[in-house]
Amino acid sequence: MQKSLIALAIGTFALGIAEFAMMGILGDVADKLGVSIVSAGHLISAYSGGVAIGAPALIFLRKLPLRRLMLLLAALIAAGNAFAAIAPNYWTLLVARFISGLPHGAFFGAGAIVCSRLSSPGHGAQAVAVMVGGMTLANLVGVPGATFISNVLSWRIAFAIVSLFGMLAFAGIRLWVPVLSALPDSGLKGQFRFLRSAAPWLIYAGVFFGQASVYCYFSYVEPIMTEVTGFSSSAMTLIMVLAGSGMVVGNIAAGKLADRFRPSLVTGCIAVLAAILMPCIYFCAPYKLPSLILMFVATGCLFGLGGPLQYLIVKFSKGGEMLGGAGIQIAFNVSNAMSAAIGGLAISQGLGIASPAIVGTPFAIIGAIALFILFRRYHTQNA
């Protein structure tokens, strides 16, 4: 495996902890800073806001050589989370969380381009899967580890850990990523020209709806597993490790399959699998072993969709590759927020704790349709 890809994976590992560890330390942060849980929840929203603004801001950095751009983003990961670790009060932490979110989508967007340039022919999707693999490993070991250490010592440790890995990513990129020239500049208007084609919109629809289907369920996996399936709260740590394992396996497998077959075909089949899984999860929710197996496969679908489409968007965003790649992360984060809200609405309407799984089924079907249309219309263009 190329060391350059490992350097990028270290960066996404840091971003994975930065995004998801906040959920595990939310109560402690609220208690120590003297704010309500609702106010503390805004720290999650602040990060998402940074992602949404930072990703499209890449168009203003399009003239930077790619290696220099990745160094800048890694430095921002380290600096933003170091600021969060020493934030003296709630308001400064809120600002720090916004700053920490700024490089998230941009790192994935620019990183996908770097992976495409560094990979050997026919292995581009696998190269992106290595980079995205840092995020899956963060969910498997990074988030639980950072949460545990933070709960034992201080919530500030979680952000210090992210800052440390941001610095390691900076060092790795500096040492292992070769000098790469900037992309040809098509001008500010030219950055958006690729959006005239249907292909990128179909890719974004695949990401948005395909992942929303799983996130409707996964956003409420804890109450489903404890209140419906009957697991104890203490078992949730191991259950989440199993979920993280599914993410790792799904990401690796989808990357290999996408290079062997067409990325749009592979992800379309994954979306169909998600559409089958969601009703199964709903009806099998009272049974422990089936629930664990289905959750493992569902989280595999979640990251099996993301990696190949992150690679594919580079092919269909000529002249605006950075904006195209960053758009995947915007679709991912907006999808995450929307699906959690829709899943919560289903529960609040009295449809049952497990109802978010069945609610996610139509989203998977829409995502599959978009991806199969992409395959049919653009299969001769490496789709």
Disulfide bonds with the S-S distance in Angstrom:
none
